[in-house]
Amino acid sequence: MQKYLIKNIQVVNEGQIQTADVLIADGRIEKISKQIDTGNTACTEINGEGKYLFPGCIDDQVHFREPGLTHKATIGTEAKAAVAGGVTSFMEMPNTIPNALTQELLEDKYVIASKTSLANYSFYMGVSNSNAAEVLKTNDKKNDVCGIKIFMGSSTGNMLVDNPNTLDNIFRESELLIATHCEDETIIKRNLEKIKAEGRELVPADHPVIRDEEACYASSLYAIQIARQYNTRLHILHISTAKELELFSNMMPLKEKRITAEVCVHHLHFTSDDYATLGNRIKCNPAIKAPFNKEALWKTLLDDRLDVIATDHAPHTWEEKMEPYERAHAGLPLVQHSLSLMLFYHKKGVISLERIAEKMSHAVADCFQIKDRGYIREGYYADLVIVDLNKQTTVSKENILYKCGWSPLEGMEFPASITHTFVSGHLVFDNGKFNESKMGERLTFNRR
C-alpha cells in the first residue's frame, strides 16, 4: 500500500490537541512525532498546516437497506456518503429484506460489503420472537460480529420482539453486546387510539405525542431490568427523552459499564418545534421530542451518562416521506453529515473537538471492544479524517451522496469541511474525489 506522511497537523486524540506529523504505512499508523523525516523512502506528503486530524468516526447504528430495499439505498452508496462525511466504520441493522435472522443471511451481508463498501463494516444479528436458538449461535462469532439487535418497539421492518421468553433467553445466554430499540408498543397504541378518537387527520406534529416519553422510558427500564438480572452487556440505542436519562450512570469508566447508551445527532439538533417546517422529513422512531429533551441530552452527553454519538441513518425515498403522516416512512438520512453537524456545535461553543473525537470514535471503539481502531495510536489502523475548520460547506442536492437524494439538513451551512478520509490506510476521499480501488475491512473485536 502507498505510504502517506501528514505534516504539521493538529492531532485531536485522547483528550488532547497536539501538533505532529503522522506516518501511514501498510494500512496502519506507523509513527506519530513532532517531526518525521522519511529520507528517500517513497511517500505521499500531505500538508496539514492549519487543519485537524481526527480518528475516523465509527457509527454504531445505520440502515443501509441492502438486501431487499435497494430502491432506497445500498451498502455501496451509503458507505460512500459515510466516508465523505468522515465516518470510516459502520455497524448496520438487520431489518433488511430478508431480515438477517439466520447466520447465513447475516454472512450474506458481509459478502456484499466486502465487494462494495468503501468504509469498514460490521452487521448486527437480528432477533425475532422465534429465532433465539439461531441468534445464540452468534456466540461462536463474538469477535467477528458487532452485536445482537432487538427491536423492543416496532419500527421499519416488522421485527418487533415482545415475547418475554425470547427476551429472557437471549439476555441470559448472549455473550455479545445486545443493542436495543426501546419503545413500549402498548403505550404507543394507546396514545394513537386516543388521538384518533378526536376524529381528525393525523399530522407529523402528533408523532412525539404518539411515541411519547413514557413509551421510551417504560421500554428502556424493562430492558435494563432484564440486563441487570443476568449481567447482560446492554447498549440502548437512540435515547431521545430527558426521563430516560435517570436510568444511566457516569459513576464508572465506560470500559467498566455493563449498560451503555447512545444518542443520535438528530435528537441533539432538531426539536418538536421543527415539525412545523420539516414535517415528515424528521419523522423517525423514536420521535424527535420537545426542546427540553434536547437540552437534557446535551447535558448528559457531556457528563458521560450518554456514551456515544451515532446517526441511525435511515434513508427513504422522497415519495415515501411525502405520504400522509400515517403512511410516511420513519427515518432520516444523516451519515454524511454527522461529523459536520457536531463541528457546527463546536463552533457554537457547545462541545469541544476533543469530546467529538471521544464520543464519535474512542468511546464507540471502547463500547464495542473494536480491535485496533477508534484512536490515533501507533500500530492502530489508519482510519483518519482531516478537517478544515475554516472552509464552509452548505448541504445541497448537488453534494448529497445518499441514494435517496435528500437530507433534512438541506440549506444548512456548516463552518467546516472534511477534506481527506483514510480507511485502513487507504486515502479513499481527497477533496471531493474518491479512490475506489480498495474496499473497507470487516471490523473485528477483542472479546473474551
C-alpha positions as CSV (number, residue, x, y, z in Angstrom):
1,M,0.0,0.0,0.0
2,Q,1.0,3.6,-0.6
3,K,2.7,5.4,2.3
4,Y,1.5,8.8,3.4
5,L,3.0,11.5,5.6
6,I,0.7,14.1,7.1
7,K,2.8,17.0,8.1
8,N,2.3,19.6,10.8
9,I,-1.3,18.8,11.6
10,Q,-3.3,19.4,14.8
11,V,-3.9,15.8,16.1
12,V,-7.2,15.5,18.1
13,N,-6.9,12.4,20.2
14,E,-7.4,11.1,23.7
15,G,-8.4,14.5,25.3
16,Q,-5.6,16.5,23.7
17,I,-4.8,18.5,20.6
18,Q,-1.1,18.5,19.7
19,T,0.8,19.5,16.5
20,A,2.5,16.4,15.0
21,D,3.5,14.5,11.9
22,V,1.7,11.2,11.2
23,L,3.2,8.5,9.0
24,I,0.9,5.9,7.5
25,A,2.2,2.6,6.1
26,D,0.8,-0.8,5.4
27,G,-2.7,0.3,6.4
28,R,-1.7,1.4,9.9
29,I,-0.2,4.4,11.7
30,E,3.5,3.7,11.7
31,K,4.7,6.7,13.6
32,I,3.5,9.9,15.4
33,S,6.1,12.5,16.2
34,K,6.8,16.2,16.3
35,Q,8.8,15.8,13.1
36,I,9.2,12.8,10.8
37,D,11.7,12.5,8.0
38,T,11.2,9.6,5.7
39,G,14.5,10.1,3.9
40,N,14.5,8.7,0.4
41,T,11.5,6.4,1.1
42,A,8.7,6.9,-1.4
43,C,5.9,8.7,0.4
44,T,3.0,10.9,-0.5
45,E,3.1,14.0,1.7
46,I,0.0,15.9,2.8
47,N,0.3,19.4,4.2
48,G,-1.8,19.5,7.4
49,E,-0.9,23.0,8.5
50,G,-4.0,24.8,9.9
51,K,-6.1,21.6,9.8
52,Y,-7.1,19.0,12.3
53,L,-6.7,15.2,12.3
54,F,-9.5,13.2,13.9
55,P,-9.8,9.4,14.3
56,G,-12.4,8.2,11.8
57,C,-15.9,8.3,13.2
58,I,-17.5,4.9,14.0
59,D,-21.3,4.9,13.5
60,D,-22.8,2.1,15.6
61,Q,-26.3,2.4,14.1
62,V,-27.1,2.7,10.4
63,H,-29.6,1.2,8.0
64,F,-28.1,0.8,4.5
65,R,-31.1,-1.1,3.2
66,E,-29.3,-3.9,1.3
67,P,-30.5,-6.5,0.5
68,G,-34.1,-6.1,-0.5
69,L,-34.7,-2.3,-0.2
70,T,-32.1,-1.1,-2.7
71,H,-34.5,1.4,-4.2
72,K,-33.8,3.4,-1.0
73,A,-30.0,2.8,-0.6
74,T,-27.3,0.2,-1.0
75,I,-24.3,-0.6,1.2
76,G,-22.1,0.8,-1.6
77,T,-23.9,4.2,-2.0
78,E,-24.3,4.9,1.7
79,A,-20.8,3.8,2.6
80,K,-19.5,6.3,0.0
81,A,-21.6,9.0,1.7
82,A,-20.2,7.9,5.0
83,V,-16.5,8.3,4.1
84,A,-17.2,11.7,2.5
85,G,-18.5,12.7,5.9
86,G,-15.6,11.3,7.9
87,V,-17.3,8.1,9.0
88,T,-14.8,5.3,8.4
89,S,-16.6,2.4,10.0
90,F,-20.3,1.5,10.5
91,M,-22.5,-1.2,12.1
92,E,-25.6,-1.9,10.1
93,M,-29.0,-3.1,11.2
94,P,-30.8,-6.4,10.4
95,N,-34.2,-5.1,9.2
96,T,-33.4,-5.6,5.6
97,I,-35.3,-7.9,3.3
98,P,-35.0,-10.7,4.1
99,N,-34.3,-9.8,7.8
100,A,-30.9,-11.0,9.0
101,L,-32.4,-13.7,11.2
102,T,-30.1,-16.6,10.3
103,Q,-26.3,-17.0,10.3
104,E,-26.4,-17.5,6.5
105,L,-28.3,-14.3,5.9
106,L,-26.1,-12.4,8.2
107,E,-23.0,-13.6,6.3
108,D,-24.6,-12.7,3.0
109,K,-24.4,-9.0,4.1
110,Y,-20.7,-9.3,4.9
111,V,-20.1,-10.6,1.4
112,I,-21.9,-7.7,-0.2
113,A,-19.9,-5.2,1.9
114,S,-16.6,-6.8,1.1
115,K,-17.2,-6.1,-2.6
116,T,-18.9,-2.6,-2.4
117,S,-18.2,-0.8,0.9
118,L,-15.6,1.9,1.0
119,A,-15.9,2.0,4.8
120,N,-15.1,-0.7,7.3
121,Y,-18.2,-2.6,8.3
122,S,-20.0,-4.9,10.7
123,F,-23.6,-6.2,10.9
124,Y,-25.9,-7.0,13.7
125,M,-27.6,-10.4,14.1
126,G,-31.3,-9.9,14.1
127,V,-33.8,-11.2,16.6
128,S,-37.4,-12.3,16.1
129,N,-39.9,-13.9,18.6
130,S,-38.9,-17.4,17.4
131,N,-35.2,-17.5,16.4
132,A,-33.4,-17.5,19.8
133,A,-31.5,-20.7,19.1
134,E,-30.2,-19.2,15.8
135,V,-29.3,-15.9,17.5
136,L,-27.3,-17.7,20.2
137,K,-25.1,-19.3,17.5
138,T,-23.6,-15.9,17.2
139,N,-21.7,-16.5,20.5
140,D,-19.3,-18.5,18.4
141,K,-18.6,-15.3,16.3
142,K,-18.3,-12.9,19.2
143,N,-15.0,-11.4,17.8
144,D,-16.4,-11.1,14.3
145,V,-19.9,-9.6,14.8
146,C,-20.6,-6.3,16.4
147,G,-23.7,-7.4,18.4
148,I,-27.3,-8.6,18.5
149,K,-30.1,-6.2,17.7
150,I,-33.5,-6.4,19.4
151,F,-36.4,-4.2,18.4
152,M,-38.3,-3.8,21.7
153,G,-40.5,-1.4,19.8
154,S,-41.9,-1.7,16.3
155,S,-40.1,0.2,13.5
156,T,-39.3,-0.3,9.8
157,G,-39.1,-4.0,9.0
158,N,-41.7,-5.6,11.3
159,M,-39.1,-7.1,13.7
160,L,-40.9,-6.4,17.0
161,V,-39.8,-8.8,19.7
162,D,-42.3,-8.9,22.5
163,N,-42.2,-12.5,23.7
164,P,-40.9,-12.4,27.3
165,N,-39.5,-15.9,27.0
166,T,-37.4,-15.0,23.9
167,L,-36.1,-11.8,25.6
168,D,-35.3,-13.7,28.8
169,N,-33.4,-16.5,26.9
170,I,-31.3,-14.1,24.8
171,F,-30.5,-11.7,27.6
172,R,-29.5,-14.7,29.8
173,E,-27.4,-16.5,27.2
174,S,-25.9,-14.0,24.8
175,E,-22.1,-13.4,25.1
176,L,-22.3,-10.5,22.7
177,L,-23.4,-6.9,23.3
178,I,-27.2,-6.6,22.9
179,A,-28.4,-3.3,21.2
180,T,-32.0,-2.4,21.7
181,H,-34.6,-0.1,20.2
182,C,-36.7,0.7,23.2
183,E,-40.3,1.9,22.8
184,D,-43.3,0.3,24.5
185,E,-45.8,-0.9,21.9
186,T,-48.8,-0.9,24.3
187,I,-48.3,2.7,25.2
188,I,-47.8,3.7,21.6
189,K,-51.1,2.0,20.5
190,R,-53.0,3.6,23.4
191,N,-51.7,7.1,22.5
192,L,-52.6,6.5,18.8
193,E,-56.1,5.4,19.6
194,K,-56.6,8.4,21.9
195,I,-55.7,10.9,19.1
196,K,-57.7,9.0,16.5
197,A,-60.7,9.3,18.8
198,E,-60.6,13.0,18.3
199,G,-61.8,12.4,14.7
200,R,-59.2,14.5,12.9
201,E,-56.4,13.8,10.4
202,L,-53.1,13.0,12.0
203,V,-50.1,15.3,11.2
204,P,-46.4,15.0,11.8
205,A,-46.5,17.0,15.0
206,D,-48.6,14.1,16.5
207,H,-45.6,11.8,16.2
208,P,-43.9,12.7,19.6
209,V,-47.3,12.6,21.3
210,I,-48.0,9.0,20.0
211,R,-44.4,7.8,20.6
212,D,-44.0,9.8,23.8
213,E,-41.6,9.9,26.7
214,E,-43.4,7.3,28.7
215,A,-43.2,4.8,25.8
216,C,-39.5,5.2,25.7
217,Y,-38.9,5.2,29.4
218,A,-41.0,2.1,30.1
219,S,-39.2,0.0,27.4
220,S,-35.7,1.2,28.4
221,L,-36.5,0.4,32.0
222,Y,-37.7,-3.1,31.1
223,A,-34.5,-3.8,29.1
224,I,-32.3,-2.6,31.9
225,Q,-34.1,-4.7,34.5
226,I,-33.6,-7.8,32.4
227,A,-29.9,-6.9,31.8
228,R,-29.3,-6.4,35.5
229,Q,-30.8,-9.7,36.3
230,Y,-28.4,-11.5,34.0
231,N,-25.4,-9.0,34.0
232,T,-26.0,-8.7,30.2
233,R,-23.9,-6.3,28.1
234,L,-26.7,-4.0,27.1
235,H,-26.5,-0.9,24.8
236,I,-29.6,1.1,24.4
237,L,-29.8,3.0,21.1
238,H,-31.1,6.5,20.2
239,I,-32.1,7.8,23.7
240,S,-34.5,10.7,23.0
241,T,-36.0,11.7,26.3
242,A,-35.0,13.5,29.5
243,K,-36.9,11.0,31.5
244,E,-34.8,8.0,30.4
245,L,-31.6,9.7,31.4
246,E,-32.1,8.9,35.1
247,L,-31.6,5.2,34.1
248,F,-27.9,5.7,33.2
249,S,-24.7,6.3,35.2
250,N,-21.5,8.2,34.9
251,M,-20.1,6.8,38.1
252,M,-17.6,4.4,36.4
253,P,-15.4,4.4,33.4
254,L,-17.0,3.4,30.1
255,K,-14.9,0.2,29.9
256,E,-16.4,-1.0,33.2
257,K,-20.1,-0.3,32.3
258,R,-22.4,-3.2,31.5
259,I,-25.2,-0.8,30.4
260,T,-24.5,2.0,28.0
261,A,-26.4,4.4,25.9
262,E,-26.3,6.1,22.5
263,V,-27.6,9.5,21.4
264,C,-28.2,10.4,17.8
265,V,-27.3,13.6,16.0
266,H,-30.9,14.4,15.0
267,H,-32.1,14.3,18.7
268,L,-29.2,16.7,19.5
269,H,-30.2,19.0,16.7
270,F,-34.0,19.0,16.0
271,T,-36.9,19.5,18.4
272,S,-40.7,19.1,18.1
273,D,-40.8,22.8,17.0
274,D,-39.3,21.7,13.7
275,Y,-42.3,19.6,12.6
276,A,-44.0,22.9,11.6
277,T,-41.4,23.4,8.8
278,L,-40.0,20.0,8.1
279,G,-43.0,17.7,8.7
280,N,-42.4,14.1,7.8
281,R,-38.8,14.8,6.8
282,I,-38.0,14.5,10.6
283,K,-40.4,11.7,11.3
284,C,-38.3,8.9,12.9
285,N,-38.5,6.3,15.7
286,P,-38.1,7.2,18.5
287,A,-39.6,10.5,17.8
288,I,-37.9,13.9,17.9
289,K,-39.5,15.5,21.0
290,A,-40.0,18.8,22.9
291,P,-37.0,21.1,23.3
292,F,-36.3,20.4,27.0
293,N,-35.3,16.8,25.9
294,K,-32.6,18.2,23.5
295,E,-31.2,20.3,26.3
296,A,-31.1,17.3,28.7
297,L,-29.5,15.1,26.0
298,W,-26.6,17.6,25.5
299,K,-26.1,17.9,29.3
300,T,-25.9,14.2,29.8
301,L,-23.8,13.5,26.8
302,L,-21.2,15.9,28.2
303,D,-21.3,14.4,31.7
304,D,-20.9,10.9,30.3
305,R,-24.3,9.4,31.1
306,L,-24.7,9.1,27.3
307,D,-21.7,7.3,25.9
308,V,-21.6,7.6,22.1
309,I,-23.0,9.7,19.3
310,A,-24.4,7.9,16.2
311,T,-26.9,8.7,13.4
312,D,-29.5,5.9,13.0
313,H,-29.0,6.8,9.3
314,A,-32.3,5.6,7.7
315,P,-32.9,6.7,4.1
316,H,-36.3,6.5,2.4
317,T,-37.2,7.9,-1.0
318,W,-38.7,11.4,-1.2
319,E,-42.0,9.9,-2.3
320,E,-42.1,7.6,0.8
321,K,-41.5,10.6,3.1
322,M,-44.1,12.7,1.4
323,E,-47.0,10.3,2.0
324,P,-49.7,11.4,4.5
325,Y,-48.4,11.2,8.1
326,E,-49.6,7.7,8.9
327,R,-48.1,6.1,5.8
328,A,-45.0,8.2,5.6
329,H,-41.9,6.1,6.4
330,A,-39.9,6.8,9.6
331,G,-36.2,7.6,9.3
332,L,-33.7,10.3,8.4
333,P,-30.6,10.1,6.1
334,L,-27.7,11.5,8.2
335,V,-24.4,9.6,7.9
336,Q,-22.7,12.0,5.5
337,H,-23.3,15.0,7.8
338,S,-22.9,13.7,11.4
339,L,-19.4,14.9,12.0
340,S,-20.0,18.2,10.2
341,L,-23.1,18.8,12.5
342,M,-21.0,18.2,15.6
343,L,-18.4,20.6,14.3
344,F,-21.2,23.1,13.9
345,Y,-22.0,22.7,17.6
346,H,-18.3,23.0,18.4
347,K,-18.2,26.4,16.7
348,K,-21.3,27.4,18.8
349,G,-19.3,26.5,21.9
350,V,-21.4,23.5,22.9
351,I,-18.8,20.7,22.5
352,S,-15.0,20.6,22.2
353,L,-13.1,19.0,19.4
354,E,-11.7,16.5,21.9
355,R,-15.1,15.5,23.1
356,I,-16.3,15.0,19.5
357,A,-13.4,12.6,18.9
358,E,-14.2,10.8,22.2
359,K,-17.9,10.4,21.6
360,M,-17.8,9.5,17.9
361,S,-14.6,7.4,17.8
362,H,-12.9,6.5,21.1
363,A,-16.0,5.6,23.1
364,V,-17.5,3.6,20.3
365,A,-14.4,1.5,20.0
366,D,-14.3,1.0,23.7
367,C,-18.1,0.3,24.0
368,F,-17.9,-2.5,21.3
369,Q,-14.3,-3.6,22.1
370,I,-13.3,-2.9,18.5
371,K,-9.8,-4.2,17.7
372,D,-7.1,-1.5,16.9
373,R,-9.5,1.3,15.8
374,G,-11.0,4.4,17.1
375,Y,-7.8,6.1,18.3
376,I,-4.8,7.8,16.7
377,R,-2.1,5.5,18.0
378,E,1.0,3.9,16.6
379,G,0.1,0.4,15.4
380,Y,-3.6,1.1,15.0
381,Y,-5.3,1.0,11.7
382,A,-5.1,4.4,9.9
383,D,-8.8,5.3,10.0
384,L,-8.3,9.1,9.9
385,V,-10.1,12.2,8.9
386,I,-8.7,15.6,8.0
387,V,-10.9,18.6,8.8
388,D,-10.6,22.2,7.7
389,L,-12.3,24.4,10.3
390,N,-12.0,27.4,8.1
391,K,-13.7,26.1,5.0
392,Q,-17.5,26.4,5.0
393,T,-19.8,24.0,3.2
394,T,-23.5,24.1,2.5
395,V,-25.8,21.0,2.3
396,S,-27.4,20.9,-1.2
397,K,-28.9,18.5,-3.7
398,E,-25.7,18.8,-5.7
399,N,-23.4,17.4,-2.9
400,I,-25.7,14.9,-1.2
401,L,-24.4,11.4,-1.9
402,Y,-27.3,9.4,-0.4
403,K,-29.1,7.3,-3.0
404,C,-32.4,8.8,-1.8
405,G,-31.0,12.3,-2.8
406,W,-32.3,14.4,0.0
407,S,-31.4,15.5,3.6
408,P,-33.4,17.1,6.4
409,L,-30.3,19.4,6.7
410,E,-30.6,20.9,3.1
411,G,-29.6,24.5,3.1
412,M,-27.7,24.3,6.3
413,E,-24.2,25.9,6.3
414,F,-21.5,24.1,8.2
415,P,-18.5,26.1,9.4
416,A,-16.0,23.3,8.5
417,S,-15.4,20.7,5.8
418,I,-13.9,17.2,5.6
419,T,-11.0,17.3,3.2
420,H,-9.5,13.8,3.4
421,T,-10.6,10.4,4.7
422,F,-8.4,7.4,5.2
423,V,-9.9,3.9,5.7
424,S,-7.4,1.3,6.9
425,G,-4.6,3.4,5.4
426,H,-6.2,3.9,2.0
427,L,-6.9,7.5,1.0
428,V,-10.5,7.0,-0.1
429,F,-11.6,10.6,-0.1
430,D,-9.5,13.6,-1.2
431,N,-11.1,17.0,-1.6
432,G,-14.3,15.6,-3.2
433,K,-12.6,12.9,-5.2
434,F,-12.9,9.2,-4.4
435,N,-10.4,6.4,-4.9
436,E,-12.5,3.2,-5.0
437,S,-9.6,0.8,-5.8
438,K,-9.8,-0.7,-2.3
439,M,-12.8,-1.5,-0.1
440,G,-13.0,-1.3,3.6
441,E,-12.4,-4.1,6.0
442,R,-14.6,-6.2,8.3
443,L,-14.4,-5.0,11.9
444,T,-13.0,-7.4,14.5
445,F,-13.5,-7.3,18.2
446,N,-11.4,-8.1,21.4
447,R,-13.9,-10.1,23.4
448,R,-13.1,-12.9,25.8
